[in-house]
Amino acid sequence: MRLEKTIPFTWKGWDDQDTLVNSYYDVEFVEDFGIIKKGDKFSCITVDYGQGFIEVYNEEGEVILLKQNFKAIPIN
C-alpha cells in the first residue's frame, strides 16, 4: 500500500484520467476527511485535484455514492 501525500488514504493502484485527475484503487482512509471517516474502504475513487473533489462510484461506475469537496493549500 502507498500513502497519498495530499489526502489521507492508502492505495494499491492508480490511473491518470486527465491532467490533475486520478483514479485510485483499493483505497483505505487513514484519517477522517470530511464525511469520509478513518477506516472507510473503497474499491475505486476519483480525485480531481484541480477542481478539489473526491467522488466514489458504485461498482458499475454509474452512480456517485459520495462526493467530498476539498481545498488544496500550497505549503513551503
N, C-alpha and C positions, 0 to 999 in steps of 0.2 A: 504494500500500500504506500502511496505517496501522499504527502500533505500539501494541499493547495495553500499558497502563502498569503493570498488576499482574503480569502473566505475560509472559515474554519471547518474544512472537511477533508477526508482522505478519499482516494480514488485508485482504481486499478488500471483504467484505460481512458483514453480520450480521443476525440476527433475535432479538427477545425471545421467550423461551419461557415465562417466568414471572418473578416477582419474583426478582432475583438469578441468573437462569438465562438464558444467551445461547448461541446457535449462531453460530459464525464460519465463514466460507467462504474457500477458497484461502489456507490458513494455512501459514506457514513459521516455525519456531522459530529465533530469532537467538542463543540461548544454550542450554546444557544446562539441562534442567528435570526432575530425577529421571530416570526411564527414557527420557524424550524427549530426543533429542540435537539439538544445533545443526545446522541444515540439514534436519531432518526436515520433510516437507511432507505436508499432509492436505487433502483436498477440503472436509471439514467436521469441526469438533469442537464439542462441547457443554461449556460451562464453567458449573458450579454454584458461584458464589461463596459462597453461604450454607452449603452442605454441604462445600465445599472439595474438589472433584474436577473433573478433565477426563476426558471419555470420547470415544473415537474409534470410529466405527462403520464397517462395510463400506459399499460403495456403495449397497446396498439399504436401509441404515439398520436392519438386523435384528440384527446380531451385533456385540457390543462387541469390537473388536480390541485396545484398550488402555484402561486406566484408571489415571490418576495422581492420587493424593491430594495435597493441599497445605493449609497453614495460613496464613491471611492474618493479618498482624500490623499493626495501625494504627501509623502513624508521624506525627510532628508536622511 
